[in-house]
Amino acid sequence: MLKVKNKIYLSWDDVNQLVDTLCDNILKQEIPVKSVFGLKRGGLIPAVMVSHKLGLPWSDVMLPDTLVIDDICDSGITLRDCVCSYTAVLHYKPHTANFEPTVSATIHKGDEWIIYPDR
């Protein structure tokens, strides 16, 4: 992780560690999910990683027992509008979000812009 001014740049190693933590938290909370769905763009890669690590099938639709994953819950609007029972994120910003995900890898209390790796 590299912090420059008001931005935090994550590496793929950072993302992998966050996904590991997210998977641990999913298992600890005993969330009864049967499949994983990733929200387009930010949630696709973490969702595939969670699917592999937990041995859960990928779903093309949001079913009641599907875990919907996104990279960050900043405002919360994207996740709030999902028709699903369970949500998960790598970063949750409770001070800016109007929605609380079911589970997160980490709570981010700062106002920095989090930049995920693009290649």
NUDODREN-570167 format. One line per field, with one value per residue (C-alpha): x, y, z; residue in one letter; residue number from 0. Coordinates in steps of 0.25 Angstrom, whole numbers, plus 2048, in hexadecimal, padded with zeros to 3 digits. Layout:
NUDODREN-570167
x <- c(X,...) .
y <- c(Y,...) .
z <- c(Z,...) .
rest <- c(A,...) .
nr <- c(NUM,...) .
END
This chain:
NUDODREN-570167
x <- c(800,805,7FF,801,7FA,7EB,7EC,7F0,7F5,7F4,7FC,7F7,7FD,7F5,7E8,7EC,7EE,7E1,7D9,7E0,7DB,7CD,7CC,7D0,7C5,7BB,7BE,7BE,7B1,7AB,7A4,79B,79F,79E,7A4,7AC,7A9,7B2,7AD,7B2,7C0,7C4,7BE,7C1,7D0,7CE,7C1,7C8,7D4,7CA,7C2,7CF,7D4,7C7,7C3,7B6,7B1,7B0,7A2,79D,791,78F,787,782,78E,798,7A4,7A5,7B3,7B8,7C6,7C1,7B5,7B7,7AA,7A3,799,79E,79C,78F,789,78C,781,788,78A,799,7A3,7B2,7BD,7CC,7CB,7BF,7BF,7B4,7B5,7B1,7A8,799,79A,7A1,7A6,7A4,7B3,7BF,7CE,7D2,7CB,7D2,7CF,7D7,7D3,7DE,7DA,7DE,7E4,7E3,7EE,7EA,7F3) .
y <- c(800,80E,81B,827,834,830,823,814,80C,7FD,7F2,7E4,7DE,7E8,7E4,7D5,7D8,7DF,7D3,7CA,7D2,7D3,7C4,7C2,7CC,7C5,7B8,7BE,7C4,7B7,7BE,7B3,7B6,7AD,7B5,7C2,7CD,7D9,7E7,7EC,7F2,7F3,7E6,7DD,7D9,7D8,7D0,7C6,7C5,7C2,7B8,7B0,7B2,7AD,7A3,7AA,7AA,7B7,7BC,7C5,7C9,7CF,7C4,7C5,7BC,7C3,7CB,7D8,7DE,7EC,7F2,7FD,802,811,818,80A,80E,802,7F8,7FE,7FC,7ED,7E3,7D9,7D5,7D5,7DF,7DF,7EA,7EB,7F9,7FF,80E,80F,81E,820,814,814,805,7FA,7EE,7E0,7DE,7E6,7E4,7F1,7FE,80A,816,820,828,824,81F,810,80C,7FE,7F8,7F8,7EE) .
z <- c(800,7FC,801,7F9,7FD,7FE,7F7,7FB,7F0,7F2,7EC,7E8,7F5,7FD,7F6,7F8,807,807,800,80A,816,80F,80E,81C,821,818,81F,82D,82B,825,81A,813,805,7F9,7EE,7EB,7E2,7DF,7DC,7CF,7CF,7DD,7E2,7D7,7DB,7EA,7E7,7DF,7E9,7F4,7EC,7EA,7F8,7FE,7F4,7F1,7E3,7DB,7D8,7CC,7D4,7E2,7EA,7F8,7FD,7F4,7FA,7F1,7F2,7EF,7F1,7FA,801,801,7FF,7FF,7F4,7EB,7F6,7FB,7EE,7ED,7EE,7F7,805,807,803,805,802,803,809,811,814,81F,820,812,80F,810,80F,818,811,817,818,815,815,81B,820,81A,823,81A,80E,805,7F7,7F6,7E9,7E5,7DC,7CD,7C7) .
rest <- c(M,L,K,V,K,N,K,I,Y,L,S,W,D,D,V,N,Q,L,V,D,T,L,C,D,N,I,L,K,Q,E,I,P,V,K,S,V,F,G,L,K,R,G,G,L,I,P,A,V,M,V,S,H,K,L,G,L,P,W,S,D,V,M,L,P,D,T,L,V,I,D,D,I,C,D,S,G,I,T,L,R,D,C,V,C,S,Y,T,A,V,L,H,Y,K,P,H,T,A,N,F,E,P,T,V,S,A,T,I,H,K,G,D,E,W,I,I,Y,P,D,R) .
nr <- c(0,1,2,3,4,5,6,7,8,9,10,11,12,13,14,15,16,17,18,19,20,21,22,23,24,25,26,27,28,29,30,31,32,33,34,35,36,37,38,39,40,41,42,43,44,45,46,47,48,49,50,51,52,53,54,55,56,57,58,59,60,61,62,63,64,65,66,67,68,69,70,71,72,73,74,75,76,77,78,79,80,81,82,83,84,85,86,87,88,89,90,91,92,93,94,95,96,97,98,99,100,101,102,103,104,105,106,107,108,109,110,111,112,113,114,115,116,117,118) .
END
